[in-house]
């Protein structure tokens, strides 16, 4: 759901899937907060794969949560017009962060019921 919502309130044409596709540019531009937050998605996808294979995911979940918190350090994002804009977090960002928190809670509950 967060892929289809704007992660920032002050940008009308940037959606979550734009951040997912282009967030890796933080590695190229040496923007540690952007790059580390983007890497959280990779560990989240590893979690989903491991979950489907009935393997433990808590370690990757913790790593994804920690990496996603680096997004709070992003102060400006590059825009298509060549400039930067200040970051004001929106609904898409909140749902993105919540997905990292809800997934391990679900896994812990599932493990306790088994």
ZADO-1210 file (C-alpha; in nm, 4 decimals, padded with zeros to 6 digits):
<atoms>
<atom x="00.0000" y="00.0000" z="00.0000" code="UNK" pos="1"/>
<atom x="00.2834" y="00.2408" z="00.0823" code="UNK" pos="2"/>
<atom x="00.4146" y="00.1973" z="-00.2732" code="UNK" pos="3"/>
<atom x="00.1123" y="00.3805" z="-00.4098" code="UNK" pos="4"/>
<atom x="00.1004" y="00.6642" z="-00.1572" code="UNK" pos="5"/>
<atom x="00.3204" y="00.9730" z="-00.1385" code="UNK" pos="6"/>
<atom x="00.5882" y="00.9232" z="00.1266" code="UNK" pos="7"/>
<atom x="00.6441" y="01.2981" z="00.1565" code="UNK" pos="8"/>
<atom x="00.3729" y="01.5601" z="00.2078" code="UNK" pos="9"/>
<atom x="00.5462" y="01.8335" z="00.0114" code="UNK" pos="10"/>
<atom x="00.5865" y="01.6385" z="-00.3148" code="UNK" pos="11"/>
<atom x="00.2834" y="01.5694" z="-00.5296" code="UNK" pos="12"/>
<atom x="00.4435" y="01.3527" z="-00.7960" code="UNK" pos="13"/>
<atom x="00.6662" y="01.1228" z="-00.5882" code="UNK" pos="14"/>
<atom x="00.5182" y="00.7922" z="-00.4739" code="UNK" pos="15"/>
<atom x="00.6536" y="00.5016" z="-00.2756" code="UNK" pos="16"/>
<atom x="00.7453" y="00.3010" z="-00.5846" code="UNK" pos="17"/>
<atom x="00.9617" y="00.5939" z="-00.7016" code="UNK" pos="18"/>
<atom x="01.1504" y="00.5762" z="-00.3738" code="UNK" pos="19"/>
<atom x="01.1857" y="00.1991" z="-00.4021" code="UNK" pos="20"/>
<atom x="01.3193" y="00.2168" z="-00.7573" code="UNK" pos="21"/>
<atom x="01.5423" y="00.5210" z="-00.7146" code="UNK" pos="22"/>
<atom x="01.6391" y="00.4953" z="-00.3486" code="UNK" pos="23"/>
<atom x="01.9473" y="00.2959" z="-00.4368" code="UNK" pos="24"/>
<atom x="02.0894" y="00.6107" z="-00.5906" code="UNK" pos="25"/>
<atom x="02.1741" y="00.7092" z="-00.2353" code="UNK" pos="26"/>
<atom x="02.4594" y="00.4589" z="-00.2620" code="UNK" pos="27"/>
<atom x="02.5898" y="00.6265" z="-00.5780" code="UNK" pos="28"/>
<atom x="02.5501" y="00.9794" z="-00.4356" code="UNK" pos="29"/>
<atom x="02.7082" y="00.8694" z="-00.1065" code="UNK" pos="30"/>
<atom x="02.4010" y="00.9681" z="00.0917" code="UNK" pos="31"/>
<atom x="02.4226" y="00.7297" z="00.3880" code="UNK" pos="32"/>
<atom x="02.0771" y="00.7961" z="00.5300" code="UNK" pos="33"/>
<atom x="01.9071" y="00.7415" z="00.1956" code="UNK" pos="34"/>
<atom x="02.1191" y="00.4367" z="00.1076" code="UNK" pos="35"/>
<atom x="02.0822" y="00.2606" z="00.4430" code="UNK" pos="36"/>
<atom x="01.7078" y="00.3229" z="00.4529" code="UNK" pos="37"/>
<atom x="01.6770" y="00.1801" z="00.1013" code="UNK" pos="38"/>
<atom x="01.8740" y="-00.1298" z="00.2045" code="UNK" pos="39"/>
<atom x="01.6032" y="-00.1989" z="00.4641" code="UNK" pos="40"/>
<atom x="01.3759" y="-00.2963" z="00.1738" code="UNK" pos="41"/>
<atom x="01.6173" y="-00.5680" z="00.0635" code="UNK" pos="42"/>
<atom x="01.6155" y="-00.7234" z="00.4102" code="UNK" pos="43"/>
<atom x="01.2374" y="-00.6930" z="00.4193" code="UNK" pos="44"/>
<atom x="01.2126" y="-00.8892" z="00.0932" code="UNK" pos="45"/>
<atom x="01.4555" y="-01.1485" z="00.2324" code="UNK" pos="46"/>
<atom x="01.2221" y="-01.1734" z="00.5321" code="UNK" pos="47"/>
<atom x="00.9227" y="-01.2350" z="00.3089" code="UNK" pos="48"/>
<atom x="01.1086" y="-01.5103" z="00.1249" code="UNK" pos="49"/>
<atom x="01.2291" y="-01.6742" z="00.4480" code="UNK" pos="50"/>
<atom x="00.8786" y="-01.6473" z="00.5949" code="UNK" pos="51"/>
<atom x="00.7325" y="-01.8352" z="00.2986" code="UNK" pos="52"/>
<atom x="00.9944" y="-02.1071" z="00.3494" code="UNK" pos="53"/>
<atom x="00.9010" y="-02.1304" z="00.7219" code="UNK" pos="54"/>
<atom x="01.2410" y="-02.0120" z="00.8409" code="UNK" pos="55"/>
<atom x="01.3142" y="-01.7799" z="01.1290" code="UNK" pos="56"/>
<atom x="01.3152" y="-01.4148" z="01.0293" code="UNK" pos="57"/>
<atom x="01.3670" y="-01.2217" z="01.3513" code="UNK" pos="58"/>
<atom x="01.7326" y="-01.1346" z="01.2803" code="UNK" pos="59"/>
<atom x="01.6556" y="-00.9920" z="00.9377" code="UNK" pos="60"/>
<atom x="01.3519" y="-00.8154" z="01.0825" code="UNK" pos="61"/>
<atom x="01.5610" y="-00.6373" z="01.3431" code="UNK" pos="62"/>
<atom x="01.8168" y="-00.5401" z="01.0792" code="UNK" pos="63"/>
<atom x="01.5421" y="-00.4066" z="00.8494" code="UNK" pos="64"/>
<atom x="01.3921" y="-00.2024" z="01.1342" code="UNK" pos="65"/>
<atom x="01.7267" y="-00.0512" z="01.2287" code="UNK" pos="66"/>
<atom x="01.8087" y="00.0349" z="00.8674" code="UNK" pos="67"/>
<atom x="01.4643" y="00.1854" z="00.8057" code="UNK" pos="68"/>
<atom x="01.5142" y="00.4233" z="01.0978" code="UNK" pos="69"/>
<atom x="01.7973" y="00.5893" z="00.9040" code="UNK" pos="70"/>
<atom x="01.5231" y="00.7436" z="00.6873" code="UNK" pos="71"/>
<atom x="01.4563" y="00.9890" z="00.9688" code="UNK" pos="72"/>
<atom x="01.7992" y="01.1377" z="00.8939" code="UNK" pos="73"/>
<atom x="01.7031" y="01.2313" z="00.5372" code="UNK" pos="74"/>
<atom x="01.6645" y="01.6077" z="00.5249" code="UNK" pos="75"/>
<atom x="01.6402" y="01.6710" z="00.1504" code="UNK" pos="76"/>
<atom x="01.5482" y="01.4575" z="-00.1480" code="UNK" pos="77"/>
<atom x="01.6544" y="01.5179" z="-00.5074" code="UNK" pos="78"/>
<atom x="01.3730" y="01.6205" z="-00.7406" code="UNK" pos="79"/>
<atom x="01.3319" y="01.5720" z="-01.1156" code="UNK" pos="80"/>
<atom x="01.3835" y="01.9446" z="-01.1759" code="UNK" pos="81"/>
<atom x="01.7444" y="01.9175" z="-01.0630" code="UNK" pos="82"/>
<atom x="01.6951" y="02.0720" z="-00.7212" code="UNK" pos="83"/>
<atom x="01.6275" y="01.9384" z="-00.3756" code="UNK" pos="84"/>
<atom x="01.3248" y="01.9680" z="-00.1532" code="UNK" pos="85"/>
<atom x="01.2993" y="01.9453" z="00.2237" code="UNK" pos="86"/>
<atom x="01.1490" y="01.6284" z="00.3640" code="UNK" pos="87"/>
<atom x="00.8085" y="01.6300" z="00.5327" code="UNK" pos="88"/>
<atom x="00.7051" y="01.2709" z="00.6006" code="UNK" pos="89"/>
<atom x="00.3630" y="01.1621" z="00.4795" code="UNK" pos="90"/>
<atom x="00.1234" y="00.8681" z="00.4990" code="UNK" pos="91"/>
<atom x="00.3251" y="00.6476" z="00.2626" code="UNK" pos="92"/>
<atom x="00.6325" y="00.6848" z="00.4824" code="UNK" pos="93"/>
<atom x="00.4362" y="00.6027" z="00.7978" code="UNK" pos="94"/>
<atom x="00.2918" y="00.2871" z="00.6390" code="UNK" pos="95"/>
<atom x="00.6383" y="00.1883" z="00.5154" code="UNK" pos="96"/>
<atom x="00.7823" y="00.2140" z="00.8680" code="UNK" pos="97"/>
<atom x="00.4816" y="00.0299" z="01.0151" code="UNK" pos="98"/>
<atom x="00.5342" y="-00.2600" z="00.7732" code="UNK" pos="99"/>
<atom x="00.8781" y="-00.3169" z="00.9248" code="UNK" pos="100"/>
<atom x="00.7285" y="-00.3203" z="01.2744" code="UNK" pos="101"/>
<atom x="00.4170" y="-00.5305" z="01.2080" code="UNK" pos="102"/>
<atom x="00.5910" y="-00.8126" z="01.0211" code="UNK" pos="103"/>
<atom x="00.8153" y="-00.9282" z="01.3104" code="UNK" pos="104"/>
<atom x="00.5273" y="-00.8940" z="01.5573" code="UNK" pos="105"/>
<atom x="00.3226" y="-01.1266" z="01.3386" code="UNK" pos="106"/>
<atom x="00.6130" y="-01.3718" z="01.3223" code="UNK" pos="107"/>
<atom x="00.6584" y="-01.3705" z="01.7005" code="UNK" pos="108"/>
<atom x="00.2872" y="-01.4343" z="01.7483" code="UNK" pos="109"/>
<atom x="00.2971" y="-01.7161" z="01.4934" code="UNK" pos="110"/>
<atom x="00.5945" y="-01.8802" z="01.6651" code="UNK" pos="111"/>
<atom x="00.4232" y="-01.8621" z="02.0043" code="UNK" pos="112"/>
<atom x="00.1113" y="-02.0318" z="01.8646" code="UNK" pos="113"/>
<atom x="00.3102" y="-02.3212" z="01.7187" code="UNK" pos="114"/>
</atoms>
